């Protein structure tokens, strides 16, 4: 599991994109909220899967060798090939 964060307009939180791989489920992607002070998890903007956590700055290189971008406006994740 990996993620990347995209800063929100709010001073009290930042957004992060999370994706997970489960053996019996399709890949899950969603945007999560984290504290800018200590990085603690604050909640989800979407509820696809319950356990996505941790992160760093709007763009991420995924375990599947794709590049992921957080789309805060549409609350989605875009995936690009290298």
C-alpha positions in Angstrom: 0.0 0.0 0.0 1.3 3.5 -0.8 -0.2 7.0 -0.9 0.4 10.6 -1.7 -0.9 13.8 -0.1 -2.4 16.9 -1.7 -2.8 19.9 0.4 -6.3 21.2 1.0 -7.3 24.8 1.5 -8.0 24.1 5.2 -5.2 24.8 7.5 -6.2 22.0 9.9 -5.9 19.0 7.5 -4.3 17.7 4.4 -5.6 15.2 1.9 -3.9 12.0 0.9 -4.6 9.5 -1.7 -4.6 5.9 -0.7 -4.8 2.6 -2.6 -4.8 -0.9 -1.4 -4.6 -4.4 -2.9 -6.7 -7.2 -1.5 -6.6 -10.8 -2.7 -10.4 -11.2 -2.9 -11.3 -7.6 -3.9 -10.5 -5.1 -6.7 -8.0 -2.4 -6.0 -9.5 0.3 -3.9 -8.7 4.0 -4.2 -9.9 6.9 -2.1 -8.8 10.3 -0.7 -8.1 10.4 3.1 -7.6 13.3 5.5 -4.6 13.6 7.8 -3.4 16.1 10.4 -0.6 18.4 9.2 0.9 18.5 12.7 1.5 14.8 13.4 0.2 13.0 10.3 -2.6 11.4 12.3 -5.5 10.0 10.3 -8.7 12.2 10.4 -11.1 10.3 8.2 -12.1 9.6 4.6 -13.7 11.7 1.9 -15.0 8.4 0.3 -15.7 5.0 1.8 -14.6 2.4 -0.6 -12.4 0.4 1.8 -11.9 0.8 5.6 -8.1 0.5 6.0 -6.2 3.0 3.8 -3.7 5.1 5.8 -0.4 7.2 5.7 1.3 9.8 3.2 3.2 12.5 1.3 2.3 15.1 -1.6 -0.3 14.9 -4.4 1.6 12.4 -6.6 2.5 8.9 -6.0 4.4 6.0 -7.7 2.3 2.9 -7.2 3.3 -0.7 -6.5 1.9 -1.5 -9.9 4.4 0.9 -11.6 1.7 3.5 -12.4 1.8 7.1 -11.3 -1.2 8.3 -9.2 -2.6 11.8 -8.9 -5.1 13.0 -6.3 -8.0 14.9 -7.8 -9.4 16.8 -4.8 -12.2 18.5 -6.8 -13.8 15.2 -7.9 -12.6 13.1 -4.9 -11.0 10.6 -7.2 -7.6 9.2 -8.1 -6.1 9.3 -11.6 -3.7 6.6 -12.7 -1.1 7.0 -15.5 1.3 4.6 -17.2 5.0 5.4 -17.0 
